[in-house]
């Protein structure tokens, strides 16, 4: 009886949020796309009257020399800059505060994030703290806690996965509690998103695989949840098809510029979808496991995705069958169940073809209850999932991720 009442409460909250979301205007970053488009960043900054920018960038991109032309052009445009290249794969509170000090101590007035989801997430939180100095990072946890507008923010993803350049959210890791959580606010959407496939050519195969499956998870969770709209459904379906058509191609041949460009666009579309329609238990469990063990978010999502879809069972068959038809895995004459199972089998095949493991090697049985606690706390009522699960049900799900020796 208590659990039934809880589920009614969760669905009521989700319904209210669904109505509210439809009334809100979502900011969309101005999109700059195509090979070499990162070189347009200095001129864009000049037009925005930026005179000093903090560039948050991954060490790999800095060492690659791919930004040499950009940095030279910034100097030509009389735009000073500071470089911060020490972002961790899962940015921690301490990591973000260290970056914030660089921004404040050097009197920057804009931020450009060039890298994967971690540098972009770090940049979002640094920007929020820069203009909301009275609020600590923990105060920003959850929804709509950023009171003042952030400085101009430019996002240049170098992996096709997180879609963070299009979203309202940033994910932070608390290194004390080993917990990952989201900060979400409309003000965190970047002003410009630059999608340059040349920056993704050097991404290692396994990172290409895991980040691509991360984007697929965004698309599928946004589509099968209960908060979808015509806009988000369209973006999610397009993203899913582009990923399934291109991910294994760029995994095998990372120099395929056309495929890389399609993956960046797909990741962006998926980001547009899930920032409005939200995600689900795949993300909730992945965040919990990532916070506890430091497992890369995309890899965790890739492993967890088919398990959660199987667990949803028949309540998700209709939506999954629609995705299957859209990506040409079957036709309307087939049953919803058969189509849904074809999609799940396709995801498993993609994981297998790209050497993504069946389980989480770090996962320990004694941590299952804590992971389930944190995941259900994040998911209920926050995510409008097809099927609400309890802590006990979540534990069962998580145990299925343990690699059996």
N, C-alpha and C positions, 0 to 999 in steps of 0.2 A: 504493500500500500504506500509506504514512504517513498519507494523508488518510483512508483507510478506518478506520485505527486511531483517529485523532482523532475521527471521527464516533462510533465505538463508545464512546469515552471520554465524549464530550459527552452521548450518550443515557444512559449509565450514571449520570452526575452528575444529570441531569434526573430520572431514575427515583428516585434516592435523595431528591432534594428533593421530588418528588411525594408520596412516602410520608410524609416528614417534615411536609409542609404539612398533610396530612390528620390528623395527630396533634396539631397545634397549635390552640389556641383563639385565634381572632381577636377582638380587641376591636371592638365596633361602637359608633360614637358614638350618643348619644341624639338622635333625629331630631325636629326641630321644623319643621313645614311650614305653608305657607299665606300668603296676602297679609297683610302687616303683622306677620309673625312675628318680624322683627328687633327689634320693640319689647318682646319678652319677655326679651331678653338681660339687661337690668339686674336683673330679678327672679330670673332663673336664677342670676346671679352672686351676688346677695345670699344665696340659699339655699345656695350653695357657700362662703359665708363669705369672699368675696373683698373686700379693702379697697382694693387699688390694682392697676389693670390697665394693661398696655401695649396700645394699640389700633393694630394695623398695618393701614393702610387705603390704598387708592389715592387719589391726588389728585382724580381725577374724582368719586369718591363723596363725598369731603369737601366739594368745592365745590358738589355738587348740593343740599345741604341735607337729604338723605334721612336723615341720622343725627342731626339736631337734637333730635328727640324722645328718641332713645336716650341722647344725652349729657346732656340735661336730667334724664332719669330716673335716670341713674347718680348725679348729684349729689343728687337726692332720696333715693336709697338710701345716701347717705354713702359712695359708692365713688369714690375718686379715680382719675384716669386720665392717662396720657400718650399723645400722638398721634405716631405715626411714619408719614409719608406719602411717603417717598422711595424706595420699593421700585422697582427697575428691572424692565422686562418679563421679563428673564431674570436673577434675582437672583444677584449675584456674591458671592464670598467676602468682599470688602471691604464690600459693601453690607450683608450679613448681620452682619458684625462691628460695623459702625456702629450698626445697630439694637440689637444686643446691649448695647452701651454705654449706650444710653438705658434699657434694661430694668434694667441693674445700677445705674446711677447714680441712678435715681429709686426704687429699692427696690420695684419691682413684684413681685407674687406670682401673676400670671396673665397670659395673653395672649389677646387676641381678634383674629382676622384677618378683615378684611372687604374682599373684593375677589376678583379672579380667582385662577388657580392660583399666580401669582407671590407675592402677599402671604401666601397660605396656606403655600406652600413655605418662604418666608422665616421665617414664624412657627414652623414645625416645627423648623427648624435653630437658630433663636434659642433655642427652648425646650430643645433638646438640649444646646446649649452652656451654657445658664444653670445646669444642674445637673451638667454634666460638664466643668467648667472646665479640667481637666487635659488634655482632648482638643481638638485643633484640628479645624477642619472637614475637612481632608484625612484626618485619622485616622478620621473617621466614614464615609468612603466605603465603599460596599458594603453588606453585610448584617450586621445584629445587632451593631453596634459601639457602640450607645448603652447605657452601663452602668447609669446611674441613672435612675429615673423622672423625667419632665419635669413642669413646673408645669401647673396646669389650663389646658387649651387649648380655645378656642371658635372654630369656623370658620363663616363666613358667606359663601358664594360669591356673587359678583355676576355671574358668567358661567356658562353651562351648558356645561361642557367638560371641565375637568381631573379632576373627581371627587376632588380632593385632600382634600376634607373627610371622605372615607371610606377613605383609603388609608394604607398603612404607609410611603409613600415621599415624598421631597422631592428636587427636582432643583436642582442648584447649577451655576453657571458659573464656571470658573476663567479669569479675565480675562488671566492670564499665558500660559497654553497654548491659550486659546480652546477649551477642552474642557468639555462638559457631562457631569455624572455624577450618579448617584442615591445618596442615603443612605436606606436602608430598615431599619426596625426596628418591631416591634409597638408599642413605646412611643410612636411618633409619631402614632398614630391619635388625632384630637381627641376630647375628652370629649363635646362637643355639636356637632351640625351643624344650622344654621338655614337652611332653604331658603325664602327670601322672594321670590316672583316680581316683586314691585314694584321690587326693587332691580335687576332685569335689564331693565326696560322701556326705559331710556335707552341700552342697549348699541348701538353703531353696527352697521349691517347687516353689514359685512364681518367684524367681530369676532364677531357672532352666528353667521355662517356658519362661520368657521374653528374657533371653539370647539365648535360643534355637531358638526362633522366630526371633531374631536378625540375627542369622546365616542363617536361611532360607531366610530372606530378602536379605542378601548379595548374596546368590546363585541365587535367582530369578532375582534380578535386574541386576546382571552380565550377566545372560543368555539372558534376553529379550532386553538388550541394543544393540546398533549398533557396539560396539567395540569388540564383542566376537571373539575368535579364536577357533580352534579345541582344544587347550590346556585348555582355560578357560571354554569352553562349557562342556568338559569332567569333569573337576573339579566341576563345578556348578551342573551338573546333578547328579553326585555321591553324592555330599553334600546334595542336596535336598532329594534324596531317603533315605539316612541314617538318616536324621533328621525326616522325616515323619514316618519312620519305628521305630525310637527309642525314640523320645522326650517324647511322652505321657507315655511310659514305665518307663523312669527314673523319670518323674514327679510323678508317682504313687509310684515307689520304687527307692528311691535315692541310695540304696546300690547295685544296679545292675551294677557291675563293667564292664561287657561286653557292656551294653548299654551306660554307661558313657564314655567308651573308644571310642565307635563308634561316640558319640556326639563330643568328642574332635577332632577326625579325620575329622569329617564333618565340624566343625567350621574352622579347618585349611584349608581344601580344598576350602571352600567358601571364605576364606581370600585370598588364592592364586588366585582365580578367580576374585574377585572384585578389587584387587589391580592392576590388569592388564586391566580389562574390565570396571572398574568403577561401580558406583551405579546409583541411579536415584532420582526421586522426593520424594520417601518415606524417604530417608535419608535427603534430603534438608529440608523437612518440619519438620522431627523429630529433626534435629539440631536446627532449629529456635525455636521450642516449648521447647526443652530441655534447651536452653540458657535462654529463657525468664522465665520459671517457675521451672527449675530444675527437670523436669520429666526425669526419667531414660530412657536412649537411647533405650535399648532393648524393654522396654514396649511401648514406643512411636512407634517404628517400627512395633511392632506386631499389634497395633491398626490401624495404617495408611495403612499397606500393602494391605489388601483387598480393601480398598476404592480407592487407586490409581490404582490398577489393573482393577477395574471396570471402572474407569474414562478413562483409555486408550482405552477401548472398542476394536473394531475390529482390530485396528492396532497391537495389542499384541496377538491376538487369535492364530496365527500360532505358535509362540514361546511357549506360555502357553500350547498349545495342545501337543507340543513335550515333555514338562515336564510331563504333565499328563500321556502320554503314557509310559514314562520312569519309572514313579513311580507306574505303574499298576492301574491307575484310569480309564482306558478305552483302546480302540484299534483304529487302523487306519481306521476302517470302519465308525467311528463316525465323525461328522462334527467338524471342528476346534473350532467353537463357543461352541458346547456342551462340548467338552473336556476342553476348557479354563474355562468355567463356573463351571465344576466339580472341577477343581483345586482351584478356588476361594472359592467354597463352602467348600472344604476340609480345607482350611486355616481358614475359619470362624468357622468350627466345632472344629478344634484344639484349637482356642482361647477360644471358649465356654467351652470346656471340661477342660481347664486349668484355668478357672475363670479370663480370661483377658477381661476387659471391652470393650464395644462397642465404647466408646469415651474417650476423655481426660477431666477429671473432672475439671482440673485447667483452661481450655481454656475459655477465655472471648471474647465476640463478639467484644468489642472495640479494641482488639489486632489483629484481623484477618488481617487487611490490613498490619500491620507491619510484621507479620509472613509471609504473602505472598510475601512481598517485599524482605525480607531476603532470603526466600526459592528460589525465582526465580533468585535472584542475584547469589546464590550459584550454582543453577542448569543450568543456561543459560550463556554461552555455555558449561560449565564445564562437564556436564553429557550427554552422548550420548543416551538419552532416546528414547523410541519408538515414542513418540508424544511430541512435544514442547508445553508448555502451557504458557499463559500470566499471568500477575499479577491478572487480573480479574478472569480467570479460576482457578487460584490457590486459590483465596479467596473462591470461591465456594466449592472447595475441602476441605479447612480448616473448613469452616462452617459446613460441614457434620460430623466433628469430635466433635462438641459441644454436650454435653450430654443434651438432652431435658428433662426437669423435667415435 
